[in-house]
Amino acid sequence: MGQVGIESSYHWLHVGSISISALACLLIASVLLYIVIRVRTLPFRFAYIGFAIFMLAMALVQAVELSETPDFFSEIDLIVSVLAALAGLVAAFTLVKTIPKIMALAKGAMAAYEHSVQLEQTCEELGTIVEKGGQEIRAQLKGIVAPTQSLLSELGSSAQYRKQLEQIQKTTDTLLKTIDDYLQDQAREAKKI
């Protein structure tokens, strides 16, 4: 095989590697656009679209280079061209293999988001329930406090009844303070969430 045969082989190897690079770019762009179309809730959607457009532009650059293939190639051009084609193929097929994982990840991310929204609603509902329950208990305790205070003021010197009523008053006041503190803590926690 003479010098012309080697140059012809180099030429076709270069043309083939450019063609493979262009096809790899088209495949990568297609996969990215497929993912964007299929996963409506995809985070960073515009990054995928931008990268797909970039890959389409690279395929176009490869096609233009293919149409203007020079008659002379250096061995470095040829090596770089073949390596780029191989890297493009590996990247394209790797991306195709990851489609199910990407879809599952996007589905899991959406499920986690929906769960967090539901959890937030549940926390709000629980906060409301706790607040209402605390208010009801406070109202009931106030129903005990007022008559107890009235009886204490009317009893005068009856020591035995007075002592029992004072104990009721003390317990009721302590319980009211505990409930107030609890409700304030719950309100602070609800604000954090």
Secondary structure, DSSP 8 states (H G I E B T S, - for coil): --HHHHHHHHHHHHHHHHHHHHHHHHHHHHHHHHHHHH-TT-TTHHHHHHHHHHHHHHHHHHHHHHHT--S---HHHHHHHHHHHHHHHHHHHHHHHTHHHHHHHHHHHHHHHHHHHHHHHHHHHHHHHHHHHHHHHHHHHHHHHHHHHHHHHHHTT-HHHHHHHHHHHHHHHHHHHHHHHHHHHHHHHHHH-
